[in-house]
């Protein structure tokens, strides 16, 4: 455990004297020197600094050294790998399983039993969202990091396609799908793109100065996915405790405000009426007024079915 604390200190700032490390760890400088040698033996590059006080600096190694994980961290990594094995990134399942096998061989028996118990007691359902090529995901993430423009072929939800030039800002994972929030240079506005519909063109464009997004990134993605992306948009007030609504509504349902107003959307007013009726909570339509007519038509059909009546066009 002390090695973990020492490594954490070395990562926190460029240089430490032996006396400073000894004081932080409540040990002697001799113990610090011994622990430094142990870390070097594990593959970490730690440079000794000359000078009156001397000291140590953590360098960047050419290869990834063995990881130092405490018990909770090891279990967290295993849980993450199990989740990735049934996730939405194409081709990562087998890689995740191989990594789990390697991790378990390195762990002491007590941790192997904890992780095996977790694996045996849980069932993972396959991701319902479309799988995304991991190469696309990492390339987009690198462009976000390096602030480089992207050009890609994109197919919209209506089936139409075209080439887009964007300044990528953030990737967001909703649990079923990956989305990219980016500034669309041609449309001079923020846009949300489904990552599985992106086909990158290389090379990347020039570097750009990041813009400030219009709002919270997650809220913008949810609003775009749940309402703006659809032909018909609506605002309704849901009459139920906010905690219950937050639990029952998936991210793709739309943006839920603290006053219970839900911004949502759908391919048709009929679909919107059916979705709202399926929530099982009272609600009030704010707009559009045409949604009330769709709800009345749906209510009439449901009432006729409840009375056992044949539909007029049967």
Phi and psi in degrees as a GROMACS rama.xvg file:
@    title "Ramachandran Plot"
@    xaxis  label "Phi"
@    yaxis  label "Psi"
@TYPE xy
-64.9269  -34.6654  UNK-2
-62.2655  -37.9712  UNK-3
-62.9075  -42.8689  UNK-4
-65.9118  -40.2104  UNK-5
-63.6008  -44.3671  UNK-6
-63.506  -38.9447  UNK-7
-63.5859  -40.2384  UNK-8
-64.917  -42.5793  UNK-9
-64.2037  -30.586  UNK-10
-79.3046  -18.3735  UNK-11
-75.4067  -29.0644  UNK-12
-154.31  163.29  UNK-13
-61.7005  -38.088  UNK-14
-146.543  147.69  UNK-15
-136.348  142.882  UNK-16
-81.8369  158.725  UNK-17
-61.7886  -36.7413  UNK-18
-66.434  -39.6105  UNK-19
-63.3368  -43.7288  UNK-20
-64.788  -41.7362  UNK-21
-61.2083  -39.8295  UNK-22
-66.8349  -42.7115  UNK-23
-65.0883  -35.8188  UNK-24
-94.1241  -4.91746  UNK-25
59.2511  44.8069  UNK-26
-134.305  -179.048  UNK-27
-87.7098  162.807  UNK-28
-64.5696  -28.7921  UNK-29
-64.3633  -40.6281  UNK-30
-65.6789  -38.4123  UNK-31
-59.2884  -45.9278  UNK-32
-61.0317  -39.3858  UNK-33
-65.7662  -42.7711  UNK-34
-67.4377  -35.0815  UNK-35
-61.4578  -41.8554  UNK-36
-65.5375  -35.7483  UNK-37
-64.8597  -41.7554  UNK-38
-64.9354  -39.9368  UNK-39
-62.1184  -38.0045  UNK-40
-65.2108  -25.3765  UNK-41
-84.029  -5.02717  UNK-42
110.518  0.0344861  UNK-43
-82.4864  132.741  UNK-44
-85.4194  109.636  UNK-45
-121.496  116.673  UNK-46
-92.482  138.655  UNK-47
-87.5159  133.014  UNK-48
-101.439  137.292  UNK-49
-87.1747  166.195  UNK-50
137.658  -178.778  UNK-51
-63.3041  -41.2678  UNK-52
-94.0464  -25.5583  UNK-53
71.5843  177.445  UNK-54
165.417  -170.366  UNK-55
-138.596  148.311  UNK-56
-139.618  133.79  UNK-57
-81.9435  124.035  UNK-58
-98.7217  168.593  UNK-59
-88.3173  119.281  UNK-60
-80.6104  155.469  UNK-61
-74.023  -26.1002  UNK-62
-127.522  156.38  UNK-63
-73.5012  120.686  UNK-64
-79.5518  169.711  UNK-65
-59.155  144.278  UNK-66
-82.5494  144.91  UNK-67
-106.34  109.988  UNK-68
-122.769  136.162  UNK-69
-81.59  179.652  UNK-70
-59.5269  -49.4111  UNK-71
-64.7304  -37.5586  UNK-72
-65.7023  -39.928  UNK-73
-63.6873  -42.9483  UNK-74
-65.6319  -40.6285  UNK-75
-61.9958  -41.3531  UNK-76
-63.0038  -43.1688  UNK-77
-63.2749  -41.8565  UNK-78
-62.3456  -43.0518  UNK-79
-62.075  -39.1307  UNK-80
-68.581  -39.3189  UNK-81
-61.6279  -40.8494  UNK-82
-64.5206  -42.2527  UNK-83
-63.6156  -30.5717  UNK-84
-65.5014  -18.8011  UNK-85
-122.472  26.6978  UNK-86
-91.2402  -159.295  UNK-87
-107.52  9.57376  UNK-88
-96.5768  117.431  UNK-89
-63.9421  136.206  UNK-90
80.2349  -1.15365  UNK-91
-89.2858  -10.7447  UNK-92
-61.1176  -51.8782  UNK-93
-64.5239  -39.7132  UNK-94
-61.7618  -41.1252  UNK-95
-64.4369  -41.7396  UNK-96
-64.9038  -38.5189  UNK-97
-65.1212  -39.9683  UNK-98
-65.3976  -38.8126  UNK-99
-61.4525  -44.7374  UNK-100
-60.657  -42.3788  UNK-101
-65.2456  -42.4916  UNK-102
-62.5082  -43.9465  UNK-103
-65.0541  -33.2673  UNK-104
-67.8155  -26.5365  UNK-105
-85.8263  -14.9644  UNK-106
-87.4494  153.117  UNK-107
-68.033  158.483  UNK-108
-53.0182  -38.3665  UNK-109
-63.897  -36.4629  UNK-110
-77.6818  -35.0583  UNK-111
-60.4848  -38.9991  UNK-112
-66.2414  -39.141  UNK-113
-64.0692  -44.6636  UNK-114
-70.4654  -39.0561  UNK-115
-65.3999  -38.1621  UNK-116
-62.8855  -41.7874  UNK-117
-63.2957  -44.0859  UNK-118
-63.3984  -42.8856  UNK-119
-70.5064  -27.0799  UNK-120
-91.8144  -6.21566  UNK-121
-119.556  151.239  UNK-122
-124.729  127.362  UNK-123
-102.368  125.499  UNK-124
-82.3686  141.987  UNK-125
-59.9339  146.185  UNK-126
-59.9222  135.037  UNK-127
-86.1086  -14.5218  UNK-128
-82.4318  165.491  UNK-129
-68.1481  144.841  UNK-130
-77.7246  145.886  UNK-131
-116.791  143.168  UNK-132
-66.2731  123.828  UNK-133
-60.8255  -29.2127  UNK-134
-64.3437  -38.8062  UNK-135
-64.7255  -43.3911  UNK-136
-61.7521  -46.6503  UNK-137
-70.4712  -34.221  UNK-138
-67.1016  -40.0402  UNK-139
-66.7565  -42.8357  UNK-140
-61.0127  -39.3213  UNK-141
-65.313  -38.0036  UNK-142
-67.1107  -36.0818  UNK-143
-62.3091  -46.4778  UNK-144
-63.4381  -44.1036  UNK-145
-87.8058  -2.22178  UNK-146
58.1163  50.1911  UNK-147
-111.863  138.097  UNK-148
-64.1918  150.41  UNK-149
-118.665  144.629  UNK-150
-122.156  131.579  UNK-151
-154.013  155.201  UNK-152
-82.5304  135.414  UNK-153
-136.958  134.401  UNK-154
-107.281  118.494  UNK-155
-75.6382  174.174  UNK-156
-67.1678  -18.9631  UNK-157
-88.4583  3.67542  UNK-158
92.2879  -13.5151  UNK-159
-75.5578  151.116  UNK-160
-130.274  172.11  UNK-161
171.431  171.247  UNK-162
-92.8363  131.594  UNK-163
-118.516  142.82  UNK-164
-118.771  119.374  UNK-165
-136.656  160.747  UNK-166
-105.088  103.611  UNK-167
-69.0771  137.242  UNK-168
-112.664  -55.3681  UNK-169
-150.983  149.442  UNK-170
-97.148  138.755  UNK-171
-130.3  131.183  UNK-172
-109.588  122.465  UNK-173
-92.4309  -1.02631  UNK-174
107.884  -30.7781  UNK-175
-120.456  -27.4612  UNK-176
-138.915  158.472  UNK-177
-106.112  137.841  UNK-178
-128.654  150.262  UNK-179
-113.836  124.633  UNK-180
-94.9674  125.126  UNK-181
-149.169  157.133  UNK-182
-87.7142  118.258  UNK-183
-83.7531  112.922  UNK-184
-65.8116  -35.5714  UNK-185
-73.9596  -32.7813  UNK-186
-99.0478  -4.75052  UNK-187
51.6081  47.8156  UNK-188
-160.271  163.731  UNK-189
-76.6045  139.624  UNK-190
-136.516  152.683  UNK-191
-111.426  129.281  UNK-192
-122.3  135.23  UNK-193
-73.1733  125.052  UNK-194
-65.8253  -29.2586  UNK-195
-73.1452  -11.5817  UNK-196
-99.1917  3.14753  UNK-197
-89.9494  130.293  UNK-198
-122.022  102.81  UNK-199
-68.0072  145.222  UNK-200
-109.977  139.729  UNK-201
-115.874  156.092  UNK-202
-78.244  174.241  UNK-203
-67.9903  164.245  UNK-204
-83.0523  -169.046  UNK-205
-69.5487  164.156  UNK-206
-70.4447  156.198  UNK-207
-136.875  161.077  UNK-208
-88.6973  120.564  UNK-209
-57.2845  140.441  UNK-210
-96.0736  157.418  UNK-211
-82.7648  123.089  UNK-212
-64.7178  157.4  UNK-213
-68.096  -20.7078  UNK-214
-164.044  -171.751  UNK-215
-54.9347  133.399  UNK-216
-59.6311  -48.2111  UNK-217
-61.6566  -41.5055  UNK-218
-63.9702  -39.0044  UNK-219
-65.1694  -41.8411  UNK-220
-63.4642  -46.5507  UNK-221
-61.9928  -42.8562  UNK-222
-63.5427  -42.2058  UNK-223
-66.5852  -41.2743  UNK-224
-73.8238  -39.4884  UNK-225
-88.2413  -16.7152  UNK-226
-140.49  -57.7962  UNK-227
-64.197  -25.8179  UNK-228
-73.932  -14.3973  UNK-229
-96.2218  158.748  UNK-230
-66.6238  -40.5544  UNK-231
-109.273  130.193  UNK-232
-119.336  150.434  UNK-233
-149.456  157.575  UNK-234
-127.745  126.014  UNK-235
-133.702  149.661  UNK-236
-101.327  120.123  UNK-237
-93.1257  126.74  UNK-238
-97.3276  79.7196  UNK-239
-159.329  158.332  UNK-240
-56.5667  140.987  UNK-241
-60.1381  -36.3528  UNK-242
-63.3001  -40.8742  UNK-243
-66.0091  -41.6609  UNK-244
-64.3765  -40.7499  UNK-245
-63.5232  -32.5291  UNK-246
-76.9897  -36.0414  UNK-247
-88.3958  -21.8351  UNK-248
-92.1435  125.666  UNK-249
-71.9921  159.869  UNK-250
-56.81  -32.7172  UNK-251
-76.603  -3.58754  UNK-252
-70.2966  -26.863  UNK-253
136.052  -167.604  UNK-254
-101.187  119.272  UNK-255
-98.1607  122.832  UNK-256
-91.9638  165.169  UNK-257
-66.0962  -20.9493  UNK-258
-88.8625  9.60685  UNK-259
86.8231  3.42039  UNK-260
-81.6057  129.971  UNK-261
-110.925  122.868  UNK-262
-91.5878  117.349  UNK-263
-140.165  -176.729  UNK-264
-167.284  173.428  UNK-265
-168.217  167.977  UNK-266
-70.8275  -19.147  UNK-267
-153.545  161.206  UNK-268
-66.1892  -33.1606  UNK-269
-61.2738  -45.072  UNK-270
-63.6903  -39.6271  UNK-271
-62.0793  -42.9255  UNK-272
-62.3361  -42.8493  UNK-273
-64.6308  -40.6418  UNK-274
-63.1306  -46.3762  UNK-275
-65.0243  -38.317  UNK-276
-66.3936  -27.6188  UNK-277
-77.8388  -11.6023  UNK-278
-70.3645  -27.2858  UNK-279
76.8822  19.6405  UNK-280
-129.852  150.711  UNK-281
-64.666  148.898  UNK-282
-152.003  160.59  UNK-283
-125.197  129.861  UNK-284
-79.2191  124.508  UNK-285
-89.6618  -50.1306  UNK-286
-164.092  153.42  UNK-287
-88.2521  158.909  UNK-288
-60.5556  -30.5879  UNK-289
-62.6761  -22.7336  UNK-290
-65.707  -30.9971  UNK-291
-64.7057  -37.8476  UNK-292
-65.0138  -39.8902  UNK-293
-64.3955  -37.8234  UNK-294
-66.7535  -39.8428  UNK-295
-63.2284  -42.5555  UNK-296
-63.2206  -42.3805  UNK-297
-65.6657  -40.1251  UNK-298
-62.5679  -39.9211  UNK-299
-62.9693  -43.206  UNK-300
-64.3587  -41.6394  UNK-301
-65.6674  -40.2738  UNK-302
-64.8135  -41.0859  UNK-303
-63.7152  -40.6873  UNK-304
-65.6469  -37.8259  UNK-305
-66.2586  -30.4851  UNK-306
-85.0391  -2.89539  UNK-307
79.5547  17.3673  UNK-308
-83.3776  149.266  UNK-309
-78.8549  139.573  UNK-310
-63.8318  149.801  UNK-311
-55.206  -34.209  UNK-312
-97.7312  17.8248  UNK-313
